Amino acid sequence: MAFKTGQTQLWIETPYRNAAMLDGLLQSLQATTRLAIASGLTLPSVNIQSHSVAQWKKGLKGPDGHTPAVYAIGP
C-alpha cells in the first residue's frame, strides 16, 4: 500500500509483540522497503533506527520486549 500511494504507513505495537512484528515484516516486505522503528520515545534510552529491509535482515537489533514501538514503512 505504501508504494501504491506514496505515503508512509505508521502504527504502534505493544512490547510483547515487537519480535513477532519485526519477523513478520522482514518476511513479507520487499528488500528495498524502508522500515523505521522507534522505541522508548519518552525514555532516556530512546532508540530510533531507519534502514532498508535488506539491512534489517543482516542482523540489526529491533526493539526489546519491554517498551512499545512505533513502526513506519515507506517507499
PDB file of N, CA, C and O in Angstrom:
ATOM      1  N   MET A   1       0.817  -1.188   0.000  1.00  0.00           N
ATOM      2  CA  MET A   1       0.000   0.000   0.000  1.00  0.00           C
ATOM      3  C   MET A   1       0.863   1.255   0.000  1.00  0.00           C
ATOM      4  O   MET A   1       0.532   2.221  -0.688  1.00  0.00           O
ATOM      5  N   ALA A   2       1.953   1.268   0.747  1.00  0.00           N
ATOM      6  CA  ALA A   2       2.807   2.454   0.812  1.00  0.00           C
ATOM      7  C   ALA A   2       3.381   2.784  -0.562  1.00  0.00           C
ATOM      8  O   ALA A   2       3.507   3.957  -0.913  1.00  0.00           O
ATOM      9  N   PHE A   3       3.726   1.768  -1.337  1.00  0.00           N
ATOM     10  CA  PHE A   3       4.278   2.017  -2.669  1.00  0.00           C
ATOM     11  C   PHE A   3       3.211   2.527  -3.625  1.00  0.00           C
ATOM     12  O   PHE A   3       3.493   3.382  -4.464  1.00  0.00           O
ATOM     13  N   LYS A   4       1.986   2.015  -3.509  1.00  0.00           N
ATOM     14  CA  LYS A   4       0.906   2.439  -4.396  1.00  0.00           C
ATOM     15  C   LYS A   4       0.510   3.887  -4.148  1.00  0.00           C
ATOM     16  O   LYS A   4       0.251   4.633  -5.092  1.00  0.00           O
ATOM     17  N   THR A   5       0.463   4.283  -2.886  1.00  0.00           N
ATOM     18  CA  THR A   5       0.010   5.623  -2.539  1.00  0.00           C
ATOM     19  C   THR A   5       1.149   6.634  -2.417  1.00  0.00           C
ATOM     20  O   THR A   5       0.925   7.842  -2.499  1.00  0.00           O
ATOM     21  N   GLY A   6       2.366   6.135  -2.222  1.00  0.00           N
ATOM     22  CA  GLY A   6       3.499   7.031  -1.987  1.00  0.00           C
ATOM     23  C   GLY A   6       3.498   7.613  -0.584  1.00  0.00           C
ATOM     24  O   GLY A   6       4.234   8.558  -0.301  1.00  0.00           O
ATOM     25  N   GLN A   7       2.675   7.055   0.297  1.00  0.00           N
ATOM     26  CA  GLN A   7       2.554   7.549   1.664  1.00  0.00           C
ATOM     27  C   GLN A   7       3.151   6.558   2.657  1.00  0.00           C
ATOM     28  O   GLN A   7       3.035   5.343   2.497  1.00  0.00           O
ATOM     29  N   THR A   8       3.780   7.099   3.669  1.00  0.00           N
ATOM     30  CA  THR A   8       4.325   6.271   4.737  1.00  0.00           C
ATOM     31  C   THR A   8       3.189   5.780   5.619  1.00  0.00           C
ATOM     32  O   THR A   8       2.249   6.526   5.896  1.00  0.00           O
ATOM     33  N   GLN A   9       3.269   4.534   6.059  1.00  0.00           N
ATOM     34  CA  GLN A   9       2.276   3.961   6.973  1.00  0.00           C
ATOM     35  C   GLN A   9       2.907   3.840   8.355  1.00  0.00           C
ATOM     36  O   GLN A   9       4.028   3.350   8.493  1.00  0.00           O
ATOM     37  N   LEU A  10       2.189   4.287   9.368  1.00  0.00           N
ATOM     38  CA  LEU A  10       2.665   4.293  10.757  1.00  0.00           C
ATOM     39  C   LEU A  10       1.718   3.493  11.641  1.00  0.00           C
ATOM     40  O   LEU A  10       0.505   3.501  11.428  1.00  0.00           O
ATOM     41  N   TRP A  11       2.270   2.809  12.623  1.00  0.00           N
ATOM     42  CA  TRP A  11       1.456   2.145  13.648  1.00  0.00           C
ATOM     43  C   TRP A  11       2.314   1.884  14.866  1.00  0.00           C
ATOM     44  O   TRP A  11       3.543   1.919  14.795  1.00  0.00           O
ATOM     45  N   ILE A  12       1.657   1.622  15.990  1.00  0.00           N
ATOM     46  CA  ILE A  12       2.353   1.329  17.238  1.00  0.00           C
ATOM     47  C   ILE A  12       2.050  -0.118  17.633  1.00  0.00           C
ATOM     48  O   ILE A  12       0.958  -0.630  17.383  1.00  0.00           O
ATOM     49  N   GLU A  13       3.029  -0.759  18.246  1.00  0.00           N
ATOM     50  CA  GLU A  13       2.860  -2.154  18.659  1.00  0.00           C
ATOM     51  C   GLU A  13       3.208  -2.286  20.134  1.00  0.00           C
ATOM     52  O   GLU A  13       4.063  -1.567  20.650  1.00  0.00           O
ATOM     53  N   THR A  14       2.538  -3.210  20.802  1.00  0.00           N
ATOM     54  CA  THR A  14       2.805  -3.466  22.217  1.00  0.00           C
ATOM     55  C   THR A  14       4.139  -4.192  22.368  1.00  0.00           C
ATOM     56  O   THR A  14       4.591  -4.873  21.448  1.00  0.00           O
ATOM     57  N   PRO A  15       4.765  -4.040  23.534  1.00  0.00           N
ATOM     58  CA  PRO A  15       6.103  -4.619  23.727  1.00  0.00           C
ATOM     59  C   PRO A  15       6.191  -6.123  23.467  1.00  0.00           C
ATOM     60  O   PRO A  15       7.144  -6.582  22.837  1.00  0.00           O
ATOM     61  N   TYR A  16       5.221  -6.886  23.938  1.00  0.00           N
ATOM     62  CA  TYR A  16       5.323  -8.339  23.815  1.00  0.00           C
ATOM     63  C   TYR A  16       5.173  -8.830  22.383  1.00  0.00           C
ATOM     64  O   TYR A  16       5.448  -9.998  22.108  1.00  0.00           O
ATOM     65  N   ARG A  17       4.744  -7.969  21.462  1.00  0.00           N
ATOM     66  CA  ARG A  17       4.593  -8.374  20.064  1.00  0.00           C
ATOM     67  C   ARG A  17       5.686  -7.806  19.156  1.00  0.00           C
ATOM     68  O   ARG A  17       5.651  -8.032  17.946  1.00  0.00           O
ATOM     69  N   ASN A  18       6.651  -7.077  19.712  1.00  0.00           N
ATOM     70  CA  ASN A  18       7.689  -6.447  18.888  1.00  0.00           C
ATOM     71  C   ASN A  18       8.483  -7.458  18.058  1.00  0.00           C
ATOM     72  O   ASN A  18       8.686  -7.244  16.863  1.00  0.00           O
ATOM     73  N   ALA A  19       8.922  -8.527  18.656  1.00  0.00           N
ATOM     74  CA  ALA A  19       9.743  -9.509  17.934  1.00  0.00           C
ATOM     75  C   ALA A  19       8.953 -10.153  16.798  1.00  0.00           C
ATOM     76  O   ALA A  19       9.464 -10.297  15.687  1.00  0.00           O
ATOM     77  N   ALA A  20       7.718 -10.537  17.073  1.00  0.00           N
ATOM     78  CA  ALA A  20       6.885 -11.153  16.038  1.00  0.00           C
ATOM     79  C   ALA A  20       6.574 -10.165  14.915  1.00  0.00           C
ATOM     80  O   ALA A  20       6.538 -10.544  13.744  1.00  0.00           O
ATOM     81  N   MET A  21       6.352  -8.905  15.268  1.00  0.00           N
ATOM     82  CA  MET A  21       6.073  -7.887  14.257  1.00  0.00           C
ATOM     83  C   MET A  21       7.280  -7.711  13.338  1.00  0.00           C
ATOM     84  O   MET A  21       7.134  -7.699  12.116  1.00  0.00           O
ATOM     85  N   LEU A  22       8.459  -7.576  13.915  1.00  0.00           N
ATOM     86  CA  LEU A  22       9.654  -7.393  13.098  1.00  0.00           C
ATOM     87  C   LEU A  22       9.891  -8.608  12.208  1.00  0.00           C
ATOM     88  O   LEU A  22      10.193  -8.458  11.024  1.00  0.00           O
ATOM     89  N   ASP A  23       9.759  -9.799  12.760  1.00  0.00           N
ATOM     90  CA  ASP A  23       9.943 -11.015  11.952  1.00  0.00           C
ATOM     91  C   ASP A  23       8.961 -11.055  10.777  1.00  0.00           C
ATOM     92  O   ASP A  23       9.348 -11.356   9.648  1.00  0.00           O
ATOM     93  N   GLY A  24       7.705 -10.753  11.048  1.00  0.00           N
ATOM     94  CA  GLY A  24       6.697 -10.760  10.000  1.00  0.00           C
ATOM     95  C   GLY A  24       6.979  -9.729   8.916  1.00  0.00           C
ATOM     96  O   GLY A  24       6.813 -10.006   7.729  1.00  0.00           O
ATOM     97  N   LEU A  25       7.405  -8.542   9.328  1.00  0.00           N
ATOM     98  CA  LEU A  25       7.729  -7.503   8.349  1.00  0.00           C
ATOM     99  C   LEU A  25       8.904  -7.910   7.473  1.00  0.00           C
ATOM    100  O   LEU A  25       8.868  -7.718   6.258  1.00  0.00           O
ATOM    101  N   LEU A  26       9.940  -8.469   8.078  1.00  0.00           N
ATOM    102  CA  LEU A  26      11.126  -8.860   7.309  1.00  0.00           C
ATOM    103  C   LEU A  26      10.818  -9.995   6.337  1.00  0.00           C
ATOM    104  O   LEU A  26      11.461 -10.108   5.293  1.00  0.00           O
ATOM    105  N   GLN A  27       9.854 -10.824   6.668  1.00  0.00           N
ATOM    106  CA  GLN A  27       9.466 -11.916   5.769  1.00  0.00           C
ATOM    107  C   GLN A  27       8.575 -11.446   4.628  1.00  0.00           C
ATOM    108  O   GLN A  27       8.601 -12.032   3.546  1.00  0.00           O
ATOM    109  N   SER A  28       7.788 -10.398   4.853  1.00  0.00           N
ATOM    110  CA  SER A  28       6.783 -10.028   3.853  1.00  0.00           C
ATOM    111  C   SER A  28       7.102  -8.788   3.024  1.00  0.00           C
ATOM    112  O   SER A  28       6.552  -8.631   1.934  1.00  0.00           O
ATOM    113  N   LEU A  29       7.966  -7.910   3.504  1.00  0.00           N
ATOM    114  CA  LEU A  29       8.269  -6.688   2.766  1.00  0.00           C
ATOM    115  C   LEU A  29       9.380  -6.899   1.742  1.00  0.00           C
ATOM    116  O   LEU A  29      10.207  -7.801   1.881  1.00  0.00           O
ATOM    117  N   GLN A  30       9.386  -6.063   0.720  1.00  0.00           N
ATOM    118  CA  GLN A  30      10.450  -6.106  -0.283  1.00  0.00           C
ATOM    119  C   GLN A  30      11.757  -5.615   0.333  1.00  0.00           C
ATOM    120  O   GLN A  30      11.750  -4.815   1.269  1.00  0.00           O
ATOM    121  N   ALA A  31      12.866  -6.096  -0.193  1.00  0.00           N
ATOM    122  CA  ALA A  31      14.183  -5.764   0.354  1.00  0.00           C
ATOM    123  C   ALA A  31      14.473  -4.270   0.318  1.00  0.00           C
ATOM    124  O   ALA A  31      15.221  -3.769   1.158  1.00  0.00           O
ATOM    125  N   THR A  32      13.900  -3.557  -0.632  1.00  0.00           N
ATOM    126  CA  THR A  32      14.181  -2.126  -0.771  1.00  0.00           C
ATOM    127  C   THR A  32      13.257  -1.235   0.058  1.00  0.00           C
ATOM    128  O   THR A  32      13.460  -0.022   0.114  1.00  0.00           O
ATOM    129  N   THR A  33      12.250  -1.819   0.699  1.00  0.00           N
ATOM    130  CA  THR A  33      11.325  -1.042   1.519  1.00  0.00           C
ATOM    131  C   THR A  33      12.055  -0.470   2.722  1.00  0.00           C
ATOM    132  O   THR A  33      12.845  -1.159   3.368  1.00  0.00           O
ATOM    133  N   ARG A  34      11.785   0.793   3.018  1.00  0.00           N
ATOM    134  CA  ARG A  34      12.363   1.434   4.200  1.00  0.00           C
ATOM    135  C   ARG A  34      11.502   1.096   5.412  1.00  0.00           C
ATOM    136  O   ARG A  34      10.277   1.209   5.367  1.00  0.00           O
ATOM    137  N   LEU A  35      12.152   0.682   6.489  1.00  0.00           N
ATOM    138  CA  LEU A  35      11.471   0.352   7.733  1.00  0.00           C
ATOM    139  C   LEU A  35      12.123   1.138   8.860  1.00  0.00           C
ATOM    140  O   LEU A  35      13.316   0.991   9.123  1.00  0.00           O
ATOM    141  N   ALA A  36      11.335   1.971   9.518  1.00  0.00           N
ATOM    142  CA  ALA A  36      11.821   2.733  10.670  1.00  0.00           C
ATOM    143  C   ALA A  36      11.123   2.205  11.916  1.00  0.00           C
ATOM    144  O   ALA A  36       9.924   1.925  11.902  1.00  0.00           O
ATOM    145  N   ILE A  37      11.889   2.074  12.989  1.00  0.00           N
ATOM    146  CA  ILE A  37      11.342   1.621  14.259  1.00  0.00           C
ATOM    147  C   ILE A  37      11.856   2.558  15.349  1.00  0.00           C
ATOM    148  O   ILE A  37      13.058   2.801  15.460  1.00  0.00           O
ATOM    149  N   ALA A  38      10.933   3.076  16.147  1.00  0.00           N
ATOM    150  CA  ALA A  38      11.283   3.961  17.260  1.00  0.00           C
ATOM    151  C   ALA A  38      10.698   3.374  18.537  1.00  0.00           C
ATOM    152  O   ALA A  38       9.507   3.069  18.593  1.00  0.00           O
ATOM    153  N   SER A  39      11.527   3.216  19.558  1.00  0.00           N
ATOM    154  CA  SER A  39      11.039   2.682  20.831  1.00  0.00           C
ATOM    155  C   SER A  39      11.577   3.529  21.974  1.00  0.00           C
ATOM    156  O   SER A  39      12.605   4.193  21.847  1.00  0.00           O
ATOM    157  N   GLY A  40      10.869   3.493  23.079  1.00  0.00           N
ATOM    158  CA  GLY A  40      11.283   4.253  24.247  1.00  0.00           C
ATOM    159  C   GLY A  40      11.274   5.749  24.016  1.00  0.00           C
ATOM    160  O   GLY A  40      12.140   6.464  24.523  1.00  0.00           O
ATOM    161  N   LEU A  41      10.309   6.227  23.261  1.00  0.00           N
ATOM    162  CA  LEU A  41      10.311   7.640  22.869  1.00  0.00           C
ATOM    163  C   LEU A  41      10.268   8.614  24.037  1.00  0.00           C
ATOM    164  O   LEU A  41      10.728   9.747  23.898  1.00  0.00           O
ATOM    165  N   THR A  42       9.738   8.217  25.163  1.00  0.00           N
ATOM    166  CA  THR A  42       9.677   9.108  26.326  1.00  0.00           C
ATOM    167  C   THR A  42      10.718   8.758  27.380  1.00  0.00           C
ATOM    168  O   THR A  42      10.671   9.274  28.496  1.00  0.00           O
ATOM    169  N   LEU A  43      11.649   7.890  27.033  1.00  0.00           N
ATOM    170  CA  LEU A  43      12.656   7.412  27.985  1.00  0.00           C
ATOM    171  C   LEU A  43      14.050   7.918  27.626  1.00  0.00           C
ATOM    172  O   LEU A  43      14.298   8.272  26.474  1.00  0.00           O
ATOM    173  N   PRO A  44      14.957   7.956  28.589  1.00  0.00           N
ATOM    174  CA  PRO A  44      16.340   8.310  28.275  1.00  0.00           C
ATOM    175  C   PRO A  44      16.994   7.303  27.319  1.00  0.00           C
ATOM    176  O   PRO A  44      17.967   7.630  26.640  1.00  0.00           O
ATOM    177  N   SER A  45      16.461   6.097  27.270  1.00  0.00           N
ATOM    178  CA  SER A  45      17.024   5.043  26.417  1.00  0.00           C
ATOM    179  C   SER A  45      16.367   4.996  25.042  1.00  0.00           C
ATOM    180  O   SER A  45      16.301   3.930  24.431  1.00  0.00           O
ATOM    181  N   VAL A  46      15.880   6.131  24.545  1.00  0.00           N
ATOM    182  CA  VAL A  46      15.213   6.190  23.253  1.00  0.00           C
ATOM    183  C   VAL A  46      16.083   5.548  22.166  1.00  0.00           C
ATOM    184  O   VAL A  46      17.305   5.702  22.163  1.00  0.00           O
ATOM    185  N   ASN A  47      15.433   4.827  21.245  1.00  0.00           N
ATOM    186  CA  ASN A  47      16.150   4.169  20.154  1.00  0.00           C
ATOM    187  C   ASN A  47      15.336   4.352  18.877  1.00  0.00           C
ATOM    188  O   ASN A  47      14.197   3.892  18.795  1.00  0.00           O
ATOM    189  N   ILE A  48      15.913   5.021  17.883  1.00  0.00           N
ATOM    190  CA  ILE A  48      15.249   5.249  16.604  1.00  0.00           C
ATOM    191  C   ILE A  48      16.187   4.793  15.502  1.00  0.00           C
ATOM    192  O   ILE A  48      17.326   5.252  15.417  1.00  0.00           O
ATOM    193  N   GLN A  49      15.703   3.879  14.652  1.00  0.00           N
ATOM    194  CA  GLN A  49      16.503   3.360  13.550  1.00  0.00           C
ATOM    195  C   GLN A  49      15.673   3.345  12.276  1.00  0.00           C
ATOM    196  O   GLN A  49      14.475   3.063  12.314  1.00  0.00           O
ATOM    197  N   SER A  50      16.301   3.646  11.160  1.00  0.00           N
ATOM    198  CA  SER A  50      15.642   3.590   9.859  1.00  0.00           C
ATOM    199  C   SER A  50      16.609   2.964   8.866  1.00  0.00           C
ATOM    200  O   SER A  50      17.694   3.490   8.620  1.00  0.00           O
ATOM    201  N   HIS A  51      16.197   1.825   8.296  1.00  0.00           N
ATOM    202  CA  HIS A  51      17.043   1.078   7.362  1.00  0.00           C
ATOM    203  C   HIS A  51      16.157   0.411   6.317  1.00  0.00           C
ATOM    204  O   HIS A  51      14.941   0.326   6.487  1.00  0.00           O
ATOM    205  N   SER A  52      16.762  -0.054   5.256  1.00  0.00           N
ATOM    206  CA  SER A  52      16.025  -0.873   4.295  1.00  0.00           C
ATOM    207  C   SER A  52      15.793  -2.245   4.923  1.00  0.00           C
ATOM    208  O   SER A  52      16.502  -2.646   5.846  1.00  0.00           O
ATOM    209  N   VAL A  53      14.804  -2.949   4.417  1.00  0.00           N
ATOM    210  CA  VAL A  53      14.539  -4.309   4.914  1.00  0.00           C
ATOM    211  C   VAL A  53      15.780  -5.179   4.737  1.00  0.00           C
ATOM    212  O   VAL A  53      16.094  -5.990   5.609  1.00  0.00           O
ATOM    213  N   ALA A  54      16.486  -5.023   3.625  1.00  0.00           N
ATOM    214  CA  ALA A  54      17.709  -5.800   3.384  1.00  0.00           C
ATOM    215  C   ALA A  54      18.727  -5.559   4.494  1.00  0.00           C
ATOM    216  O   ALA A  54      19.394  -6.498   4.928  1.00  0.00           O
ATOM    217  N   GLN A  55      18.859  -4.322   4.957  1.00  0.00           N
ATOM    218  CA  GLN A  55      19.799  -4.030   6.041  1.00  0.00           C
ATOM    219  C   GLN A  55      19.322  -4.635   7.356  1.00  0.00           C
ATOM    220  O   GLN A  55      20.128  -5.180   8.109  1.00  0.00           O
ATOM    221  N   TRP A  56      18.030  -4.549   7.643  1.00  0.00           N
ATOM    222  CA  TRP A  56      17.500  -5.158   8.865  1.00  0.00           C
ATOM    223  C   TRP A  56      17.772  -6.657   8.884  1.00  0.00           C
ATOM    224  O   TRP A  56      18.083  -7.223   9.932  1.00  0.00           O
ATOM    225  N   LYS A  57      17.655  -7.294   7.730  1.00  0.00           N
ATOM    226  CA  LYS A  57      17.857  -8.745   7.656  1.00  0.00           C
ATOM    227  C   LYS A  57      19.296  -9.160   7.932  1.00  0.00           C
ATOM    228  O   LYS A  57      19.549 -10.335   8.195  1.00  0.00           O
ATOM    229  N   LYS A  58      20.225  -8.249   7.881  1.00  0.00           N
ATOM    230  CA  LYS A  58      21.630  -8.562   8.156  1.00  0.00           C
ATOM    231  C   LYS A  58      21.914  -8.686   9.648  1.00  0.00           C
ATOM    232  O   LYS A  58      23.068  -8.840  10.050  1.00  0.00           O
ATOM    233  N   GLY A  59      20.877  -8.621  10.465  1.00  0.00           N
ATOM    234  CA  GLY A  59      21.054  -8.859  11.889  1.00  0.00           C
ATOM    235  C   GLY A  59      20.958  -7.635  12.777  1.00  0.00           C
ATOM    236  O   GLY A  59      21.375  -7.681  13.934  1.00  0.00           O
ATOM    237  N   LEU A  60      20.419  -6.545  12.262  1.00  0.00           N
ATOM    238  CA  LEU A  60      20.227  -5.381  13.121  1.00  0.00           C
ATOM    239  C   LEU A  60      19.225  -5.717  14.206  1.00  0.00           C
ATOM    240  O   LEU A  60      18.271  -6.458  13.970  1.00  0.00           O
ATOM    241  N   LYS A  61      19.440  -5.173  15.398  1.00  0.00           N
ATOM    242  CA  LYS A  61      18.544  -5.465  16.511  1.00  0.00           C
ATOM    243  C   LYS A  61      17.355  -4.526  16.489  1.00  0.00           C
ATOM    244  O   LYS A  61      17.501  -3.315  16.323  1.00  0.00           O
ATOM    245  N   GLY A  62      16.184  -5.100  16.657  1.00  0.00           N
ATOM    246  CA  GLY A  62      14.954  -4.324  16.741  1.00  0.00           C
ATOM    247  C   GLY A  62      14.673  -3.944  18.188  1.00  0.00           C
ATOM    248  O   GLY A  62      15.543  -4.083  19.048  1.00  0.00           O
ATOM    249  N   PRO A  63      13.471  -3.469  18.459  1.00  0.00           N
ATOM    250  CA  PRO A  63      13.113  -3.062  19.821  1.00  0.00           C
ATOM    251  C   PRO A  63      13.047  -4.252  20.761  1.00  0.00           C
ATOM    252  O   PRO A  63      12.820  -5.389  20.347  1.00  0.00           O
ATOM    253  N   ASP A  64      13.254  -3.956  22.045  1.00  0.00           N
ATOM    254  CA  ASP A  64      13.188  -5.031  23.039  1.00  0.00           C
ATOM    255  C   ASP A  64      11.728  -5.348  23.355  1.00  0.00           C
ATOM    256  O   ASP A  64      10.814  -4.743  22.794  1.00  0.00           O
ATOM    257  N   GLY A  65      11.531  -6.267  24.225  1.00  0.00           N
ATOM    258  CA  GLY A  65      10.185  -6.668  24.595  1.00  0.00           C
ATOM    259  C   GLY A  65       9.654  -5.945  25.811  1.00  0.00           C
ATOM    260  O   GLY A  65       8.749  -6.438  26.484  1.00  0.00           O
ATOM    261  N   HIS A  66      10.220  -4.754  26.106  1.00  0.00           N
ATOM    262  CA  HIS A  66       9.818  -4.035  27.312  1.00  0.00           C
ATOM    263  C   HIS A  66       9.186  -2.675  27.049  1.00  0.00           C
ATOM    264  O   HIS A  66       8.578  -2.097  27.949  1.00  0.00           O
ATOM    265  N   THR A  67       9.318  -2.155  25.836  1.00  0.00           N
ATOM    266  CA  THR A  67       8.753  -0.846  25.537  1.00  0.00           C
ATOM    267  C   THR A  67       7.947  -0.897  24.235  1.00  0.00           C
ATOM    268  O   THR A  67       8.305  -1.631  23.314  1.00  0.00           O
ATOM    269  N   PRO A  68       6.880  -0.134  24.157  1.00  0.00           N
ATOM    270  CA  PRO A  68       6.127  -0.067  22.907  1.00  0.00           C
ATOM    271  C   PRO A  68       7.020   0.503  21.801  1.00  0.00           C
ATOM    272  O   PRO A  68       7.987   1.211  22.079  1.00  0.00           O
ATOM    273  N   ALA A  69       6.693   0.193  20.568  1.00  0.00           N
ATOM    274  CA  ALA A  69       7.478   0.692  19.446  1.00  0.00           C
ATOM    275  C   ALA A  69       6.543   1.252  18.374  1.00  0.00           C
ATOM    276  O   ALA A  69       5.444   0.743  18.151  1.00  0.00           O
ATOM    277  N   VAL A  70       7.008   2.303  17.726  1.00  0.00           N
ATOM    278  CA  VAL A  70       6.306   2.881  16.595  1.00  0.00           C
ATOM    279  C   VAL A  70       7.011   2.389  15.340  1.00  0.00           C
ATOM    280  O   VAL A  70       8.234   2.488  15.235  1.00  0.00           O
ATOM    281  N   TYR A  71       6.256   1.865  14.393  1.00  0.00           N
ATOM    282  CA  TYR A  71       6.787   1.333  13.137  1.00  0.00           C
ATOM    283  C   TYR A  71       6.348   2.238  11.993  1.00  0.00           C
ATOM    284  O   TYR A  71       5.251   2.796  12.015  1.00  0.00           O
ATOM    285  N   ALA A  72       7.211   2.376  11.000  1.00  0.00           N
ATOM    286  CA  ALA A  72       6.871   3.135   9.802  1.00  0.00           C
ATOM    287  C   ALA A  72       7.466   2.417   8.602  1.00  0.00           C
ATOM    288  O   ALA A  72       8.635   2.030   8.616  1.00  0.00           O
ATOM    289  N   ILE A  73       6.656   2.240   7.563  1.00  0.00           N
ATOM    290  CA  ILE A  73       7.179   1.690   6.310  1.00  0.00           C
ATOM    291  C   ILE A  73       6.836   2.674   5.200  1.00  0.00           C
ATOM    292  O   ILE A  73       5.790   3.322   5.210  1.00  0.00           O
ATOM    293  N   GLY A  74       7.744   2.760   4.255  1.00  0.00           N
ATOM    294  CA  GLY A  74       7.524   3.677   3.150  1.00  0.00           C
ATOM    295  C   GLY A  74       8.374   3.317   1.965  1.00  0.00           C
ATOM    296  O   GLY A  74       9.296   2.506   2.052  1.00  0.00           O
ATOM    297  N   PRO A  75       8.041   3.943   0.847  1.00  0.00           N
ATOM    298  CA  PRO A  75       8.768   3.666  -0.393  1.00  0.00           C
ATOM    299  C   PRO A  75      10.199   4.170  -0.335  1.00  0.00           C
ATOM    300  O   PRO A  75      10.948   4.016  -1.300  1.00  0.00           O
TER     301      PRO A  75
END
